[in-house]
Amino acid sequence: MSTSEHYDVIIIGTGAGGGTLAHRLAPSGKKILVLERGGFLPKEKDNWNTAAVFRDGKYQTDEVWADRDGKDISPGVNYWVGGNTKFYGGALFRLREKDFEEVKLSEGVSPAWPLKYANFESYYDEAEALYQVHGKQGLDPTEPPRQSDYPFPPVSHEPRIAGLDKAFQAKGLKPFYLPLSVKLNEKDRFLSECIRCNTCDGFPCFIDAKADADVSCMRPTMGKENVHLVTEAKVNRLRTSASGKEITGVEAEVEGEERVFSGDIVVVACGAVNSAVLLLNSANEQHPNGLANSSDQVGRNFMKHLAAAIVGLTLKENQSVFQKTLAINDYYWGEPGFEYPMGHVQLLGKVNHRMLALDVPKIAPTLALRIAARRTVDWWLTGEDAPESSNRVTVKNGKITLNYTPNNMKAFKRLIKRWTGVVREVDSQGSVLPLSWYFSKILPIGAIAHQVGTCRFGTDPASSVLDLNCKAHDIDNLYVVDGSFFPSSAAVNPSLTIMANAMRVGDHLIERLAG
């Protein structure tokens, strides 16, 4: 086992949290080491191959986790430079202002955050600029206050979606442009990196036109002399001093060799599940239940959003290529007669016949699936799952275990039913016979793209893992900057809040290192 040189900051992970933090700290001139367990995702035709990406899971980890009953889970996790942002749909939302307050749910309570929207607002501005978010202010009825409009214009609707937009407005709904992080220039397509293809949502981008943590943060940072990125470096354990008050070593397996790195500050950004696992696996005499875990909260309150896909098949052709441009938040806080949050609705990337084949009997003929795929409009719904102490990440016999039971399902099922009714009504206008069919699928436990909550921040060390700067209460030089710090999940994609928080914590670290 070899020991390497000392760094000012060690960052473990290059996703929305770690990648953004590395980018924020790089100009400080401090000596920064970034450890990433994966490599750079290869550029190859399979990046845009539906069978390779979705059926074969070519880029997904082959790890096997377990659920609460010990049954195997194939987690939807990707270990690459850029983390899961390499595969995200790029929908970057601010949390609603009220999401930071205590909110009564249909089942349970969404707790208040110790910081409020105002503490994040300027960082949201900066994160939207860094990740090139396209959108339009003033259409979303739930949007929080903004000092200025989005840094880039909204991604335009294709004809079928523009028609739905008008139809929803005619019903009294308030559809809006989905805020998207794509490197798109619609005014001058020749200068645009994004080509509005049909392989964005859930695919890695073959031409690097998705503004992910790899393209937007790690690559611009790698050229700086003070930043050293080591890929294929799986961190297995953190060592502490004899007092247990500081991290003195980061044990990593690099190309089959055990190496130990040391830094004044160590930042964990492995994703909410793996960050908790790393802390638990680093238990020692001073921290017998895992690092930073005197509160017994590490791994607890795991949330991943309630998520469902709705595929609507009608007789109307949908020739949309880049479909994911519209969203609805009219039911975010409920509806008349049901005064509880229901959730968020947005379009999915366009489903093709190979994707449909994954959810229908194998005997379905390809031609029928091709015809069907040309007539679908595809939706993605997310609902808030409340933090529950018993919903937790543990390690049993070396295997990551998600002891997770969905909650707040009554409100979410109401959203699925309500939205299916809305689109059916809109698509059947002027028809004598019902001409539509809707298939909804609630995603299983392995769908953990929106993982948050396992090391939440707070002011009380007895009920939280991190302080308001995302430093561990128990350890002087340990920080966590992925989705672990969330006290609640809200119902929109957490990525932008993770990015904004990484910038906020980055500013704190720059100040601390200068002291």
C-alpha positions in Angstrom: 0.0 0.0 0.0 1.6 3.3 -1.1 1.1 6.7 0.4 0.8 9.7 -1.9 1.5 13.4 -1.5 -0.6 15.8 0.6 -3.4 18.0 -0.9 -5.3 21.0 0.4 -8.7 19.4 -0.7 -9.6 15.9 -1.7 -12.9 15.5 -3.5 -14.4 12.0 -3.9 -16.8 11.9 -6.9 -17.3 14.0 -10.0 -21.1 14.2 -10.3 -23.4 17.1 -9.7 -21.9 17.8 -6.3 -18.2 16.8 -6.7 -17.8 18.0 -10.3 -19.3 21.4 -9.5 -17.3 21.8 -6.3 -14.0 21.0 -8.2 -14.9 23.6 -10.8 -15.7 26.1 -8.0 -12.4 25.5 -6.1 -10.1 25.3 -9.1 -9.5 29.1 -9.5 -8.4 29.3 -5.8 -5.1 27.9 -6.7 -5.3 25.4 -3.9 -3.9 21.9 -4.5 -6.9 19.7 -5.3 -7.2 16.0 -5.8 -10.3 14.6 -7.4 -10.9 10.8 -7.1 -13.4 9.1 -9.4 -14.2 5.4 -9.3 -15.1 5.3 -13.0 -13.3 6.4 -16.1 -14.3 8.8 -18.9 -17.3 7.3 -20.7 -16.2 6.1 -24.1 -17.4 7.9 -27.2 -18.9 5.3 -29.4 -22.0 4.6 -31.5 -23.5 2.6 -28.6 -23.9 5.9 -26.7 -27.0 6.4 -28.9 -28.1 2.7 -29.1 -31.4 2.1 -27.3 -30.7 -1.7 -26.9 -27.2 -1.1 -25.5 -28.3 1.7 -23.1 -31.7 0.5 -21.9 -32.0 -3.2 -22.6 -28.3 -4.3 -22.0 -27.4 -1.6 -19.5 -24.0 -1.3 -21.1 -22.9 1.7 -19.1 -24.7 0.9 -15.9 -22.9 -0.6 -12.9 -23.0 -4.4 -12.7 -23.2 -4.1 -8.9 -26.0 -6.0 -7.2 -27.6 -4.4 -4.2 -30.4 -5.8 -2.0 -33.9 -4.6 -1.0 -35.4 -4.8 2.5 -36.3 -8.4 1.9 -32.8 -9.3 0.7 -33.9 -9.6 -2.9 -31.4 -8.5 -5.6 -31.6 -5.0 -7.1 -29.8 -3.9 -10.2 -29.4 -0.2 -9.3 -29.7 2.5 -12.0 -26.3 3.9 -11.2 -23.5 5.0 -13.5 -19.9 5.2 -12.4 -18.2 7.6 -14.9 -16.6 11.0 -14.8 -19.6 13.2 -14.4 -21.5 10.6 -12.4 -25.2 10.1 -13.1 -25.4 13.5 -14.9 -23.9 11.7 -18.0 -27.3 10.1 -18.3 -29.7 12.7 -16.9 -32.4 14.3 -18.9 -31.0 17.7 -18.0 -34.2 19.0 -16.4 -32.7 21.5 -13.9 -35.3 22.9 -11.4 -34.9 25.2 -8.5 -36.8 23.9 -5.4 -40.0 25.9 -4.9 -39.8 28.6 -2.2 -42.3 26.7 -0.1 -40.3 23.4 -0.4 -37.9 24.9 2.1 -40.7 25.2 4.7 -42.6 22.5 6.6 -45.3 21.1 4.4 -48.1 18.7 5.4 -48.3 15.8 3.0 -51.3 13.5 2.5 -49.2 11.0 4.5 -46.5 12.4 6.7 -44.7 15.7 6.8 -42.1 17.3 4.7 -39.8 19.0 7.2 -38.5 22.5 7.0 -34.9 23.1 5.9 -32.5 25.0 8.2 -31.7 27.3 5.3 -34.3 28.9 3.0 -34.6 29.7 -0.7 -32.9 33.1 -0.2 -29.8 31.3 0.9 -29.6 29.4 -2.4 -31.0 32.0 -4.8 -27.8 33.5 -6.0 -26.2 30.1 -6.3 -29.1 28.9 -8.4 -28.4 31.8 -10.7 -24.8 30.8 -11.1 -25.5 27.1 -11.5 -28.0 27.8 -14.3 -25.4 29.8 -16.1 -22.7 27.2 -15.6 -24.9 24.4 -16.8 -26.5 26.5 -19.6 -30.1 26.1 -18.5 -32.7 27.1 -21.1 -36.1 28.3 -19.9 -38.6 31.1 -19.6 -39.6 33.0 -16.5 -43.2 33.7 -15.6 -45.1 30.7 -16.9 -44.7 28.2 -14.1 -47.3 29.1 -11.4 -45.1 27.6 -8.6 -41.7 29.0 -9.6 -39.8 30.8 -6.9 -38.7 34.5 -7.3 -35.9 35.2 -9.7 -33.7 38.3 -10.2 -33.6 37.8 -13.9 -34.8 35.4 -16.6 -33.0 32.1 -17.5 -29.5 32.6 -19.0 -30.6 30.9 -22.2 -33.9 31.0 -24.1 -36.4 28.1 -23.8 -36.1 25.0 -26.0 -38.9 25.3 -28.5 -41.8 22.9 -28.8 -42.2 20.7 -31.9 -45.7 20.8 -33.6 -47.4 18.0 -31.6 -46.2 19.4 -28.3 -47.1 23.0 -29.3 -50.6 21.7 -29.9 -50.7 20.1 -26.5 -49.4 23.3 -24.9 -52.3 25.3 -26.4 -54.9 22.6 -25.5 -53.7 22.6 -21.9 -53.9 26.3 -21.7 -57.5 26.1 -23.1 -58.3 23.9 -20.2 -57.1 26.5 -17.8 -53.7 24.8 -17.0 -50.4 26.7 -17.0 -47.9 24.6 -19.0 -44.3 25.9 -19.2 -41.1 25.3 -21.0 -39.0 22.6 -19.2 -35.7 24.1 -17.9 -33.1 22.1 -19.8 -29.3 22.0 -19.6 -28.4 21.5 -23.2 -25.8 23.3 -25.3 -28.4 24.4 -27.9 -28.4 27.4 -30.2 -31.7 27.5 -32.0 -31.1 31.0 -33.5 -28.0 29.7 -35.4 -28.2 25.9 -35.7 -24.8 25.8 -37.5 -23.2 27.1 -34.3 -25.2 24.8 -32.0 -23.5 21.8 -30.3 -26.9 20.2 -29.6 -28.7 18.8 -32.6 -32.0 18.1 -31.0 -31.7 14.4 -31.5 -34.0 11.7 -30.1 -31.3 10.2 -27.9 -30.9 12.7 -25.0 -33.0 11.7 -22.1 -31.4 8.6 -20.4 -28.6 8.4 -23.0 -25.0 9.7 -22.8 -24.4 12.4 -25.4 -22.1 11.2 -28.2 -21.3 14.7 -29.2 -20.9 16.2 -25.7 -23.9 18.6 -26.2 -25.5 17.8 -22.8 -24.3 20.2 -20.1 -23.4 17.6 -17.6 -20.8 17.7 -14.7 -18.2 16.1 -17.0 -18.5 18.5 -19.9 -19.3 21.7 -17.9 -17.1 21.2 -14.9 -14.4 18.5 -15.0 -13.0 19.1 -18.5 -12.6 22.9 -18.1 -10.9 22.2 -14.7 -8.6 19.4 -15.7 -6.2 21.7 -17.5 -5.4 23.6 -14.3 -2.0 22.8 -12.8 -3.4 22.7 -9.2 -6.1 20.1 -10.0 -5.3 16.4 -10.3 -8.0 14.0 -11.4 -7.4 10.3 -10.8 -9.9 8.0 -12.5 -10.6 4.3 -11.8 -10.0 5.2 -8.2 -12.5 3.5 -5.9 -12.4 4.9 -2.4 -13.1 2.1 0.1 -12.4 3.7 3.5 -11.6 6.9 5.3 -9.0 6.9 8.1 -9.2 9.2 11.2 -6.7 10.5 13.7 -6.4 8.7 17.1 -8.8 11.3 18.5 -11.3 10.6 15.7 -11.7 14.3 15.1 -10.2 14.5 11.6 -9.7 12.5 8.5 -6.0 11.6 8.0 -6.2 9.2 5.1 -8.3 8.3 2.1 -7.8 4.6 1.1 -8.5 4.0 -2.6 -8.0 1.1 -5.0 -6.3 2.5 -8.1 -5.7 0.2 -11.0 -5.6 -2.8 -8.6 -3.2 -1.1 -6.2 -4.2 0.1 -2.7 -3.2 3.8 -2.2 -3.6 6.2 0.6 -4.1 10.0 -0.1 -4.1 12.7 2.5 -5.7 16.2 2.5 -6.4 19.1 4.9 -10.1 18.8 3.8 -11.9 15.7 2.5 -15.2 16.1 0.6 -17.4 13.1 0.0 -19.6 13.3 -3.1 -20.4 9.7 -4.1 -24.2 10.1 -4.3 -26.5 9.7 -1.4 -26.3 6.0 -1.2 -22.6 5.5 -1.7 -21.6 8.4 0.5 -23.5 6.8 3.4 -21.9 3.5 2.5 -18.4 5.0 2.6 -19.0 6.5 6.0 -20.5 3.3 7.4 -17.7 1.2 6.0 -15.1 3.5 7.7 -16.2 2.6 11.2 -13.3 2.5 13.7 -12.8 2.5 17.5 -13.6 6.2 17.8 -16.6 5.9 15.4 -18.0 2.4 16.0 -21.2 2.9 14.1 -19.5 4.6 11.1 -17.9 8.0 10.6 -19.9 11.2 11.5 -22.6 8.9 12.9 -22.9 9.8 16.6 -26.5 10.7 15.8 -27.2 7.3 14.2 -28.5 9.2 11.2 -26.0 8.2 8.5 -27.9 6.2 5.9 -31.3 7.1 7.3 -34.1 9.2 5.7 -33.2 7.8 2.2 -35.5 9.3 -0.4 -35.5 8.8 -4.2 -38.8 10.3 -5.3 -41.9 8.5 -6.3 -41.6 8.2 -10.1 -43.8 6.9 -12.9 -43.9 6.9 -16.7 -47.1 7.3 -18.6 -47.1 6.3 -22.3 -50.2 7.6 -24.1 -51.0 6.0 -27.4 -53.5 7.8 -29.7 -54.4 7.9 -33.4 -52.6 11.2 -33.8 -49.1 10.9 -35.1 -46.3 12.4 -33.0 -43.4 13.2 -35.2 -41.5 14.9 -32.4 -37.8 14.1 -32.3 -36.8 16.2 -29.2 -40.0 15.8 -27.2 -38.9 16.7 -23.7 -39.8 20.4 -23.7 -42.9 20.9 -21.6 -43.9 20.6 -18.0 -46.9 21.1 -15.7 -46.9 22.1 -12.0 -50.6 22.9 -11.6 -51.0 19.9 -9.2 -47.7 20.4 -7.4 -49.4 21.7 -4.3 -52.7 19.8 -4.8 -56.0 20.6 -6.4 -59.5 21.7 -5.2 -60.8 19.0 -2.8 -57.3 17.7 -2.2 -55.1 20.3 -0.4 -51.9 18.2 -0.3 -49.0 18.2 -2.7 -49.4 15.7 -5.6 -46.3 16.2 -7.7 -44.7 17.3 -10.9 -45.4 16.4 -14.6 -43.0 16.7 -17.5 -42.5 15.1 -20.9 -40.1 12.3 -21.4 -37.7 12.0 -24.3 -39.5 10.4 -27.2 -40.1 6.6 -26.7 -39.1 4.5 -29.7 -40.2 1.0 -30.6 -37.2 -0.7 -28.9 -38.2 1.0 -25.6 -41.8 -0.1 -26.0 -40.5 -3.7 -26.6 -39.0 -3.7 -23.0 -42.5 -3.3 -21.5 -44.7 -5.5 -23.7 -45.0 -9.2 -24.3 -42.1 -10.6 -26.4 -44.5 -11.8 -29.1 -45.5 -8.2 -30.0 -44.5 -7.8 -33.7 -41.9 -5.1 -34.4 -44.0 -3.4 -37.1 -46.8 -2.9 -34.7 -44.4 -1.4 -32.1 -43.0 0.9 -34.8 -46.5 2.1 -35.7 -47.4 2.5 -32.0 -44.2 4.4 -31.2 -45.0 7.0 -33.8 -48.3 7.7 -32.0 -47.2 8.0 -28.4 -46.7 11.0 -26.2 -44.6 10.1 -23.1 -44.8 11.6 -19.7 -42.6 11.5 -16.5 -44.2 12.1 -13.1 -42.5 12.7 -9.8 -43.9 12.9 -6.3 -42.4 13.6 -3.0 -41.5 10.7 -0.7 -41.2 11.9 3.0 -38.1 11.2 5.0 -38.6 8.2 7.2 -35.9 7.0 9.7 -36.6 3.4 8.8 -35.9 4.1 5.1 -32.2 3.6 5.2 -29.1 2.5 3.5 -27.1 -0.2 5.3 -24.3 -2.6 4.4 -25.0 -6.3 5.2 -22.3 -8.9 4.5 -20.6 -6.4 2.3 -23.7 -5.8 0.2 -25.4 -2.4 -0.1 -29.0 -2.8 1.2 -31.9 -0.3 0.6 -34.4 -0.8 3.3 -37.0 1.4 1.6 -40.8 1.4 1.7 -42.5 4.1 -0.5 -44.7 6.5 1.3 -47.1 9.3 0.3 -48.4 7.0 -2.4 -52.0 8.2 -2.1 -51.2 11.6 -3.4 -48.9 10.3 -6.2 -51.5 7.8 -7.5 -54.0 10.6 -7.5 -51.6 12.6 -9.7 -51.2 9.6 -12.1 -55.0 9.3 -12.4 -55.5 13.0 -12.7 -52.9 13.4 -15.4 -54.1 10.4 -17.4 -57.6 11.9 -17.4 -56.3 15.3 -18.5 -54.3 14.0 -21.5 -57.1 11.6 -22.5 -59.6 14.4 -22.5 -57.3 16.7 -24.5 -56.4 14.0 -27.0 -60.1 12.9 -27.5 -61.5 16.4 -28.1 -63.7 16.2 -31.2 -63.7 12.4 -31.3 -66.9 10.3 -31.2 -65.1 7.2 -30.0 -62.3 6.9 -27.4 -59.1 6.8 -29.5 -56.5 6.6 -26.8 -54.8 4.1 -24.5 -52.6 4.9 -21.6 -50.0 2.7 -19.9 -48.6 3.9 -16.6 -45.7 2.3 -14.8 -44.4 3.2 -11.3 -40.7 2.7 -11.3 -39.2 0.1 -9.0 -36.7 0.6 -6.2 -33.7 0.3 -8.5 -34.6 3.6 -10.1 -32.6 5.8 -7.8 -31.6 8.7 -10.0 -33.0 11.2 -7.6 -31.3 9.8 -4.4 -31.1 12.2 -1.5 -31.3 12.5 2.3 -28.9 10.0 3.9 -26.7 12.6 5.7 -29.0 15.5 6.2 -27.8 18.9 7.4 -29.1 20.7 10.4 -28.2 22.7 13.5 -28.7 19.9 16.0 -25.9 17.2 16.0 -28.4 14.8 17.7 -30.7 14.7 14.7 -28.4 15.6 11.7 -25.1 14.5 10.3 -23.9 17.7 8.8 -23.8 21.4 9.9 -25.2 24.2 7.7 -21.9 24.2 5.7 -22.3 20.5 5.1 -19.4 19.7 7.4 -19.8 16.7 9.6 -20.7 17.6 13.1 -18.3 14.9 14.5 -15.3 15.5 12.2 -13.5 18.8 11.7 -12.3 18.3 8.1 -15.0 16.1 6.5 -17.7 17.5 4.2 -20.5 15.9 2.1 -21.8 17.7 -1.0 -24.1 15.5 -3.0 -27.8 15.0 -2.4 -27.2 13.4 1.0 -27.7 16.8 2.8 -31.4 17.2 1.8 -33.8 17.2 4.7 -36.7 16.6 2.3 -37.0 15.5 -1.4 -39.6 18.0 -2.7 -40.9 16.8 -6.1 -38.6 18.2 -8.7 -35.2 16.9 -9.9 -32.6 17.6 -7.1 -29.6 18.1 -9.4 -29.7 21.9 -9.6 -30.0 22.2 -5.8 -27.0 19.8 -5.4 -25.0 22.0 -7.9 -26.0 25.3 -6.2 -25.2 23.9 -2.8 -21.8 22.7 -4.0 -21.0 26.2 -5.1 -22.2 27.5 -1.7 -20.0 25.1 0.2 -17.2 25.8 -2.2 -17.2 29.5 -1.2 -17.1 28.5 2.4 -14.1 26.2 1.8 -12.3 28.9 -0.1 -12.8 31.2 2.9 -11.7 28.5 5.3 -8.6 27.6 3.4 -7.6 31.3 3.2 -7.9 31.7 6.9 
